[in-house]
């Protein structure tokens, strides 16, 4: 069974993950002479990093420890190395951890690179170099300031906005507030203490951001921002304290940066098609978006809050995106952008198991009578007035389903029908 999901390797932090980390280090160390490594704030991250470093050094690589960093900060630092490894489980609960492998351009490892690592993990005998060739461990302590300097090269103006940042107790706690202050913002931080235990669920969904919504209203702020554990994501709350959906945020980014070609995922709202620009859809996962962006495109992202600006990096960068939002909001209230954006009723759900999609497809097709079916990622039923997507999560053992329609009444009808059919298929 493949170890890589849509965002690297993730698992419960236990002996098995430690063994995997050692073998990942041995595999990478044989191919990449210089490797930079960082981690998020999880309590298990130091032990996993030690196992990874052990493998890298035993394989003859010269590793560099960058400490606790956001993934996009590591991606910027990776430009000066042969590859990078981020120890993180991103938005997963704190009992999980994982490994994200990045190329110097910030893109995730491609399929060929993943298979090379998996072959090594599956091997019973992974050779090391001789003892005299073991390498020492170096340290990199400039990555945060380098990332801020990188962002300031693009955003040279000052933006005297009031911004509330919910860092979620994650890796961005020291960097996003500092970056915003260099842009001239007045910053209020909530959930900015790093303890290894997240003060709210790490995923920046609407249900998890009540504190941010209240803080924006209390502070009369222009903007609220929220990260996940490793800050490859950022979501927003507008000046009226309303959560801005990822689909709306994607359209705002695309329109305001003047994108002519964007890459997004198959579960993104059909509202993006109303922008009048070229839209290419991929399977769910920022790794899929990043891979297509290599061939061209002005912007990429997915509704979960992962935004990729190829002018900066092929890694989703919630910190760079935060600066981009500040620039956009400096010209016009975010609430005005939100109110002016096209929207269709959309709803997402999940069941906590991986269901048989082949059998379900036949039943769903008979009930929904779609005009077409796509299998880019899971099964998508395109209807005359909306669509249904059912797919297995690439990061958790669950099945997700998304429904969108032209009207709320129709969306509710399709969602309930889909939910019933899924539940019936699971017994």
Secondary structure, 3 states (H helix, E strand, C coil): CCCEECCEEEEECCHHHHHHHHHHHHHHHHHCCEEEEEECCCCCHHHHHHHHHHHHHHCCCEEEEEEECCHHHHHHHHHHCCEEEEECCCCCCCCEEEEEEECCCCCECCHHHHHHHHHHHHCCCCCCCCHHHCCCCEECCCHHHHHHHHHHHHCCCCCCCEEEEECCCCHHHCHHHHHHHHCCCEEEEECCCCCCCCCCCCCCCHHHCHHHHHHHHHHCCCEEEEECCCCCEEEEECCCCCEECHHHHHHHHHHHCCCCEEEEECCCCHHHHHHCCEEEEECCCHHHHHHHHCCCCCEEEECCCEEECCCCCCCCCHHHHHHHHHHHHCCCCHHHHHHHCCCCCEEEEEECCCCCHHHHHHHHHHHHCCCEEECCCCEEEEECCEEEEEEECCCCCCEEEEEEECCHHHHHHHHHHHHHHHHHHCC
